[in-house]
Amino acid sequence: MAEPNKNQLDEPETLGVRTRLWGKVSDTAMGLLIAVGGVSTIIALLLVVMVLVATALPMLQPPRIGDWEAAETPEYWQVGVEENSLLMWGLKKDGEVEIRPLASPTRLLEQIEAPDFTAPPTCLSLSEDQRTLALGCADGTVLTARIQFSDELIAAQEASPGMKLDEAGIEIDGAQVFRQFDRRSIQKIWLESWQWSKPRKVSQGAIRSIDLQTRQGNELSFGASQNQVLAIAEIAPATFELSYIEFSEEDSFTLVSSESTSISTSLRCRSLEGDFVRCCLQSEATQAIVAWQNGTLDRFSISKGRISYQESQTCRAELESMEPMTGRQSFLCGTNDGRLLGWTIARSGITPEEEASDSDGFVLTLHHNILLSDSKITEIAGSLSSKIIAACDDQRSVSLVFLTADQPLEKFRFPGSSRNSQNAISLSSNNDRLVAFTGSQLWSCAVDLGHPEASVRSFLSRIWYEGHERPKYIWQSSSGSEYSETKLSLIPLVFGTLKATLWAMLFSVPLAIATAIYTSEFMAKQTRARIRPLLELLASLPGVVIGYLFAIVIAPILREHLATLIAGVLLLPFTYSAIGKIIEAPVMQTRFLRLRESELGRLFCLLACLPVVLVLATWCGQLLEAQFFGGDLPDWIAGQDGLPAGGWFLVLLPLFSLLTVSITHMQSIRALLPSHFWTGLTGVAVMLFLGVAVYGASWLGSWGGAKLGWDLRESLFNSYQENNSLLVGLALGLCVTPLIYMFAEDALQAVPASLRYASLACGASRWQTMVRVVLPAGLAGLVSAIMLGFARAIGETMIVLMVVGNAPLMEWNPFAGLRALTATLLTELPEATKGSTHYRTLFLAALMLFIVTLVVNTLAEFIRARSRRKLGSL
């Protein structure tokens, strides 16, 4: 034999070395790439968490109070600060007004002469926007002054060449103040006008207390005079209308209007002893409160310039001060025992007795009782932009309180040592400076309140908001009124998210698990290989497409055929079970043997049931609507027609059905009767009998509940919205079902085939094998699949946003709307002011959502991996 060529022997060896080298390099490179990808994913996840935490964490920052700064000023009777917190004005006892810069109070910018008083002023009141001042005089006259500050932005190059801004960016030039607004512009602020009106005669005696409010360009004042007269005056440029109440006796009063008509009314054993503290008008000027030193509060209603007495409440303590809150829905009273009492005027259900006594349907309710000190609360100042209160006692202790949550924020001592010398205390309009006047000294300090609206209580507890009859969970981040308080309870959002998710799981879990069981245990491998990819395609449908389809197409159909849907859900399992028992009957076994054994035959039977179910559901739905719901189920839910028994029927029929199925499937019950009793035509007859029994029990229960006067439309079914929770549950369920199906089938397929073969070899049927062998073995995997679907449903955004009405309701009504966390983040985050409490609260909600989904996904994957390891060891 000829020797082989040397080159022919070396070439394969060289190629093998190159192949091994290239494989090693490729494996190393791909390993590094996978490692870098994994580490990058973990880093990105940590960065997301850090951003969320860093944005939400500043809400825990406590308030910070700066050092007090003192300045000598004249002794003022009343002071005010314009909205930019740069200029202040001070009113002296003689009516003279001075304008000073707040940054340098010792410098006088402008002086306004006192008006022509016919008698010395005795009391004063400042409107809520601090732009109108009212003075009550000893001769019963009232004067008002309109205060108007103006500001404008000018370009930096247009400013005076000699302008030199100080370290704070402020310059004073004559009677004007300039402030650096940004790098290109400067803000100029000045007093435009201060106009005193002519004196208006309100009472025969001296005015002891007065309150002023502007309404539609007119001034509305309410006051108390020396001879115990309560008067209301509407002052317009050309008109002046007056009505007042004169207390003629200890237990009665007389109403005297401008037409000189008199009406005597009992004060309901009301004692009038004591001095006035203050009188205040409600925001819409339809209610007025008069506080007496002995702790009594009188409420009067105002209608068309006439006042009428309504009620009296007792504080059980002597009152030292009174101040209306921003928006004038609440009134604060300071007591001699150091408590701050908050009263609100809320609506109440009018009883027949109240209606007969001409009650206006409102009630004065105490909903804040905060202990601040062991001394008298002498001064109360409210913020113009929030529900922050500064209260000062006679020992110079100042307490900052967030009134909405009854939460004291900070307490500190006012400079000085003498008692009962402070004259006034106020917060600037943007809550960045606290100003106090003591005799002839002005004290001011910088204040950083942080985020008082953000607390565990405000996020997770019921809060009693103004105008509401009881504490509630409310999410209302914006309002049409500038004085409305922000309501940031996260409970309605969490409730809406869980409600939508639970409805989705109620729809998707039975459908996905049943489909997984059928394809895994009863469908041929070749058919399953074709069917599963089609089902997995549903998971690739965009959420926006599903949301659009359900919001535009399915919602109107659901309203028209709601009873048909409910009947179909109840009839579907019953019809499939009945047809299955008919095919299993001995009479039918020879005729339908090939049909039962054929894959296409079983599919044909399943599909053939759908038209039958549709016809039965339509007929039953129309029958139920005619019998219980006045012919239209949505109108019945809205309370327009029908009988109360319908609500109980909707609740009892599913409950009795589930109870009957549970009882009949108990092993102890089934063992009492022969096996053929539950199969074949006998089984169908038993199912029909049980169905009639369930219907009859539901019918009797519904009429029994109606006879007792219990109408579920007053609680559970109180409204119907076209975009409701049931609709969003169907849409989310369609989105989640493919995901649960895929993981559930994988869990069932992971069960070793040897377990199935062993069960079948022992004589068990395929159904018994599935129920007693496969399901218990793959239960952990099924739980993992359900958890993954739950996390997917919680994180869905577009479907919830498009399908549901985005109303933050705390109702279990399936036909009402909801508001989910994801939809709130998508709609409100782009419009939230950066750095505001609302903005940071949304990031906190995002952090909560992230943690929940991360925990659920991690637990599901842990359960899934552990289940695979246990099944792999069998």
ABEGO torsion letter per residue (X at the ends): XBBBBAAAAAAAAAAAAAAAAAAAAAAAAAAAAAAAAAAAAAAAAAAAAAAAAAAAAAAABBBBBBBBBBBBBBBBABBBBBAAGABBBBBBAAGBBBBBBAABAABBABBBBBBBBABBBABBBBBAAGABBBBBBAAGBBBBBBBBBBBBBBBAAABBAABBBBAAGBBBBEABBBBBABAABBBBBBBABBBBBBBBBABABBBABBBBBBBGGBBBBBBBBAAGBBBBBBBBAABBBBBBBBBABAABBBBBBAAGBBBBBBAGGBBABEBBABBBBBAAGABBBBBBAAGBBBBBBBBGGBBBBABBBBAGBBBABBBBBBGGABBBBBBAAGBBBBBBBBBBBBBAAAAAAGBAGBBBBBABBBBABABBBABBBBBAABABBBBBBAAGBBBBBBAAAGBBABBBBBBEABBGABABBBBBAAGABBBBBBEABBBBBBBBAEBAABBAAAAABBBBBBGBABBBBBBBABBABAABBBBABAAAAAAAAAAAAAAAAAAAAAAAAAAAAAAAAABBAAAAAAAAAAAAAAAABBAAAAAAAAAAAAAAAAAAAAAAAAAAAAAAAAAAAAAAAAAABAAAAAAAAAAAABAAAAAAAAAAAAAAAAAAAAAAAAAAAAAAAGGBAAAAAAGABEBAAAAAAAAAAAAAAAAAAAAAABAAAAAABBAAAABEAAAAAAAAAAAAAAAAAAAAAAAAAAAAGBBAAAAABABBBABBAAAAAAAAAAAAAAAAAAAAAAAAAABBAAAAAAAAAAGBBAAAAAAAAAAAAAAAAAAAAAAAAAAAAAABAAAAAAABAGBBBBBABAABBBBBAAAAAAAAAAABBBGBAAAAAAAAAAAAAAAAAAAAAAAAAAAAAAAAAAAAAX
